[in-house]
Amino acid sequence: MKFVKTEDLKIGMRLAKPIYNNKGVLLYDRNSKLTQQGIESVRNFKLIGIYILEPAEPLPPQTEEDIEFEKFQMVTVFSVEEELKSIIERGKNNRIYALAENIIRSYGRLDHKINFLQNLRSKEDFVYKHSLNVAILTAMICHKMNVRKEDATEAVVCAIVHDIGKLNADPQLLVKDDITEEEEMELRSAEYSGIGLIESTFAASPNIKRVVMQTYKRLDAYRKGEEIDKNSSKMVIGAKVLCVAEEYDRMTAINSAGEPQSELAQIRVMRSNPMYFEPAAVEALIQSINLLSEGTCVELSTGEKALVIAPNDSNIFRPMVLCFSTNTIIDLAMTALYHDIEIVDIMKTFDNRYVMSDDEIKAAMGKTKE
């Protein structure tokens, strides 16, 4: 499966994920081949791009839980939109705490990992879908960390409203490639402009503003590579969780850069930056979602491609794999034998054809004539 921008779509490409219209009605199911009409639909919905299957790639299995998760995203995003618009237009939240409770009830009490499925986004729904995903991740992380019910609900509310200021920015900036420093500043300014709105709307719950502000400051420091002031006020648990949920979804979902970061690579990044991302929250995220489950194709540090045949719950980065080229099984958990072999990343492509440049082709043709 790979992400393809809308402008690069071609007739005949197979869909890896379904396409719904803006009312939640299914238009094109998985494994459907794109037609010209389908491509026009994607353009009309102003989607940044879609996920497609490569020619040699089989349709990944989909469980009932996966289907229910996609339905939950599709339905609940409208509630998120309604709440955020109510706050902007009237300075009031109608049912935001009930919405947070619904998210917690659905995904904040699970006793197993789920496949966290990213959704397709356009500039019109980007903030709403991102906020919902961050809220779901926040609920799951809080559950694994045994966060108090009141604090968990508060953290999920913060996740829903944390990007409300970006609704005042130019929507094009949310999906634009090669964003300039000036445009990045505009987005940051819009983000912070939402703080006043959050403060007035949740005047009876000042901790909402506190969590969001602490999250902004910590992530700003991370993106600028600034040292964290050890003498600064201690972060509350909600902000620690929100930092991890926000950054994970921002980097692994469709974004302005186009190609999403792989889930495994993003976990590695956050693990290697404990100053900015609370290690306990990162581990709680790992315990909440499937990252290297059975059937995942990976690239090894030896250059080989392999298939995960048995996950390792103790250390997700060292599962048992089957090497394609040698048809041998390697249990990476046996570090005494395989300490020098590790998983580099999830396979980005199933197409093993060698791609040659025009110059290489000409050179090869020249040698053939000789």
C-alpha positions in Angstrom: 0.0 0.0 0.0 1.3 3.5 -0.8 0.0 7.0 -0.7 -0.5 8.7 -4.0 -1.3 12.4 -4.4 -4.4 13.4 -6.2 -2.5 14.9 -9.1 -0.6 11.6 -9.7 -3.6 9.3 -9.8 -4.1 7.2 -12.9 -6.9 5.1 -14.3 -6.7 1.5 -13.2 -5.0 2.0 -9.9 -6.6 -0.2 -7.1 -7.9 1.4 -4.0 -6.4 0.2 -0.7 -8.9 2.2 1.4 -12.6 3.0 0.6 -13.7 6.5 -0.5 -16.8 8.0 1.1 -18.5 11.2 0.1 -18.9 14.1 2.6 -22.1 12.5 4.0 -20.4 9.3 4.8 -21.9 7.3 1.9 -19.5 4.7 0.4 -18.7 5.5 -3.2 -15.7 3.2 -4.0 -14.8 0.1 -2.0 -11.4 -1.4 -1.4 -9.8 -3.1 -4.4 -11.9 -1.0 -6.8 -10.1 0.1 -9.9 -10.0 3.9 -10.4 -11.9 5.2 -13.4 -11.8 8.7 -14.7 -15.0 9.4 -12.8 -13.4 8.1 -9.6 -10.4 10.4 -10.1 -12.7 13.3 -10.7 -14.6 12.4 -7.5 -11.3 12.5 -5.5 -10.6 15.9 -7.0 -14.1 17.2 -6.3 -13.8 16.2 -2.7 -10.4 18.0 -2.6 -8.7 15.0 -1.1 -4.9 15.4 -0.7 -4.5 11.9 -2.1 -5.5 8.3 -1.5 -3.9 5.0 -0.6 -3.6 2.5 -3.5 -2.5 -1.1 -3.8 0.5 -1.9 -6.0 0.1 -4.3 -9.0 1.7 -7.2 -7.1 0.1 -6.5 -3.8 -2.8 -8.6 -2.5 -5.7 -6.9 -0.7 -4.9 -6.8 3.0 -7.3 -8.6 5.3 -9.9 -6.5 7.1 -11.5 -7.5 10.3 -14.9 -6.5 11.6 -13.1 -4.4 14.2 -11.3 -2.5 11.4 -14.7 -1.8 9.6 -16.2 -0.6 12.9 -13.3 1.7 13.5 -13.6 3.3 10.1 -17.4 3.7 10.7 -16.7 5.3 14.0 -14.3 7.8 12.5 -16.7 8.6 9.7 -19.7 9.2 12.0 -17.9 10.9 14.9 -16.0 13.4 12.8 -19.3 15.2 12.2 -19.8 15.6 15.9 -16.3 17.0 16.3 -17.0 19.5 13.5 -20.3 20.5 15.1 -18.6 21.1 18.5 -15.7 23.1 17.1 -18.0 25.3 15.0 -20.2 25.9 18.0 -17.3 27.1 20.0 -16.1 29.4 17.2 -19.5 30.8 16.4 -21.1 31.0 19.8 -18.3 30.6 22.3 -20.2 27.5 23.7 -19.6 23.8 23.7 -22.8 21.9 23.4 -22.0 18.3 24.1 -18.2 18.1 24.1 -17.9 16.2 27.3 -20.5 13.7 26.1 -18.5 13.4 22.9 -15.3 12.7 24.9 -17.1 10.1 27.0 -18.3 8.4 23.8 -14.7 8.2 22.5 -13.4 6.8 25.8 -16.3 4.3 26.0 -15.5 3.1 22.4 -11.7 3.1 22.5 -10.5 4.1 25.9 -11.3 0.8 27.7 -10.0 -1.8 25.3 -8.1 -4.8 26.6 -6.3 -5.5 23.2 -4.4 -3.7 20.5 -6.2 -2.3 17.4 -5.2 -1.5 13.9 -5.2 2.3 14.0 -6.4 3.2 10.5 -5.6 6.6 9.0 -8.4 8.4 7.2 -8.4 10.3 3.9 -8.4 14.1 4.3 -9.1 17.3 2.5 -8.3 20.9 3.4 -12.0 21.3 4.5 -12.0 18.4 7.0 -8.3 18.2 7.9 -8.6 19.8 11.3 -11.7 17.8 12.3 -10.3 14.4 11.3 -6.9 15.1 12.9 -8.5 16.2 16.1 -10.7 13.1 16.2 -7.7 10.8 15.7 -5.7 12.6 18.4 -8.7 12.2 20.7 -8.9 8.5 20.1 -5.2 8.0 20.6 -5.3 10.1 23.8 -8.1 7.9 25.1 -6.2 4.7 24.4 -2.9 6.0 25.9 -4.7 7.3 29.1 -6.3 3.8 29.5 -2.9 2.0 29.3 -1.4 4.5 31.7 -4.2 4.1 34.2 -4.9 7.8 34.2 -7.8 8.9 36.5 -11.2 9.0 34.8 -11.6 12.8 35.3 -8.1 13.5 33.9 -8.6 11.2 31.0 -11.9 12.9 30.0 -10.2 16.3 30.3 -7.3 15.1 28.1 -9.7 13.9 25.4 -11.6 17.2 25.5 -8.2 19.0 25.1 -7.4 16.7 22.1 -10.7 17.6 20.4 -10.2 21.4 20.8 -6.3 21.7 20.6 -6.2 22.7 16.9 -9.3 24.9 16.9 -7.2 28.0 16.1 -6.1 26.5 12.8 -9.7 26.7 11.5 -9.0 30.5 11.3 -6.0 29.9 9.0 -6.0 29.6 5.2 -7.2 26.0 4.7 -4.7 25.6 1.8 -1.8 25.9 4.2 -2.9 22.7 5.9 -2.3 20.6 2.8 0.3 22.7 0.9 3.6 21.2 -0.2 6.8 22.9 0.6 5.3 25.3 3.1 7.5 28.4 3.6 8.8 29.7 6.9 6.4 32.6 6.7 3.5 30.3 6.1 4.6 28.1 8.9 4.6 31.2 11.2 1.0 32.0 10.0 -0.1 28.5 11.0 1.6 28.8 14.4 0.0 32.2 14.9 -3.5 30.8 14.0 -2.9 27.8 16.4 -2.1 30.1 19.3 -5.1 32.4 18.4 -7.3 29.5 19.6 -6.1 29.8 23.1 -8.3 32.8 23.9 -11.3 31.0 22.6 -10.5 27.9 24.6 -10.0 30.0 27.8 -13.3 31.8 27.5 -15.3 28.7 26.5 -13.9 26.6 29.3 -13.6 29.3 31.9 -14.9 26.9 34.5 -12.2 24.3 33.6 -8.9 26.3 33.4 -6.9 23.1 33.1 -8.1 22.7 29.5 -6.2 25.8 28.5 -3.2 24.7 30.6 -2.9 21.3 29.0 -3.2 22.8 25.5 -0.6 25.5 26.2 1.9 23.1 27.7 1.5 20.8 24.6 2.1 23.8 22.2 5.2 24.8 24.1 6.7 21.4 24.3 6.1 20.6 20.7 7.4 24.0 19.6 10.6 23.3 21.5 10.9 19.9 19.9 10.5 21.2 16.4 13.0 24.0 17.0 15.4 21.6 18.7 15.4 23.7 21.9 16.5 22.4 25.3 13.7 22.0 27.8 14.0 24.2 30.8 14.1 21.8 33.8 13.0 24.6 36.1 9.9 25.3 34.1 6.5 24.3 35.5 6.0 20.5 35.5 3.8 19.2 32.7 0.4 17.7 33.7 -0.4 14.2 32.6 -2.8 15.4 30.0 -0.2 17.4 28.2 2.3 14.5 28.2 -0.3 12.3 26.6 -1.4 14.9 24.1 2.1 15.6 22.9 2.6 11.9 21.9 -0.9 11.6 20.4 -0.6 14.8 18.4 2.8 14.1 17.0 2.0 10.5 16.1 -1.1 11.4 14.1 0.6 14.5 12.5 3.4 12.5 11.2 1.7 9.2 10.2 -1.4 10.7 8.5 -1.6 12.4 5.2 0.0 15.8 5.7 1.3 18.8 3.8 4.5 16.9 3.0 2.4 14.3 1.2 4.1 11.1 2.1 3.2 10.0 5.6 5.9 8.8 8.0 5.8 5.0 8.7 4.3 4.2 12.1 7.4 2.3 13.1 9.7 5.1 12.2 7.7 7.6 14.2 7.7 5.4 17.3 11.5 5.2 17.0 11.7 9.0 16.7 9.6 9.6 19.8 11.5 6.9 21.8 14.8 8.6 20.9 13.5 11.9 22.2 12.4 11.3 25.8 13.0 14.9 26.7 10.0 15.9 24.6 7.9 12.7 24.6 7.0 11.1 27.9 8.4 7.5 27.6 5.5 6.0 29.6 3.1 7.6 27.1 5.0 6.3 24.1 5.0 2.8 25.6 1.3 3.1 26.3 0.8 4.0 22.6 2.9 0.9 21.6 0.6 -1.2 23.8 -2.5 0.2 22.2 -1.9 -0.3 18.5 -0.7 -3.0 16.2 2.7 -1.9 14.7 4.5 -5.1 13.6 1.7 -7.6 13.6 1.7 -11.0 11.8 1.8 -10.6 8.1 3.7 -7.2 8.0 6.5 -7.0 5.4 9.7 -5.4 6.7 13.1 -4.4 5.6 16.1 -5.7 7.6 19.4 -4.1 8.3 21.0 -6.8 6.1 19.2 -5.4 3.1 16.8 -8.4 3.0 13.0 -8.2 2.9 11.1 -10.4 5.4 7.6 -11.2 6.6 6.7 -11.0 10.3 5.3 -14.4 11.3 5.1 -14.0 15.1 5.0 -10.6 16.9 7.1 -10.0 20.0 5.0 -8.3 22.7 8.0 -7.8 25.0 9.9 -6.0 22.3 7.9 -5.1 19.2 11.1 -4.4 17.2 12.4 -7.9 17.5 9.7 -10.3 16.2 10.1 -13.7 14.4 10.5 -13.2 10.6 10.6 -15.2 7.5 13.3 -14.0 5.0 12.0 -13.9 1.4 15.3 -14.6 -0.4 16.5 -17.6 1.7 13.1 -18.8 3.0 14.7 -19.1 6.5 13.1 -18.1 9.8 14.9 -15.7 12.1 13.8 -15.1 15.7 15.1 -11.6 16.3 14.3 -12.0 20.0 17.3 -14.3 20.2 19.7 -11.4 20.5 22.7 -13.6 21.3 22.5 -14.9 17.7 20.9 -12.0 15.8 22.1 -8.9 17.8 23.5 -7.4 14.6 20.2 -7.8 12.7 17.3 -5.4 13.2 14.2 -4.1 11.4 14.9 -0.9 9.6 11.4 -0.1 8.6 8.1 -1.4 7.2 8.4 -2.2 3.5 7.4 0.8 1.5 6.8 -1.0 -1.7 5.9 -4.5 -3.0 7.3 -3.6 -6.5 10.8 -5.2 -6.7 11.4 -4.1 -10.3 14.8 -2.3 -10.6 14.3 1.3 -11.7 17.0 2.6 -14.0 17.7 6.1 -15.1 17.7 7.2 -18.7 21.5 7.5 -18.6 21.8 4.0 -17.3 19.5 2.6 -20.0 21.5 4.4 -22.7 24.8 3.1 -21.3 23.4 -0.4 -21.1 22.2 -0.2 -24.7 25.6 1.0 -25.8 27.3 -2.0 -24.2 24.8 -4.3 -25.9 25.6 -2.9 -29.4 29.3 -3.3 -28.7 
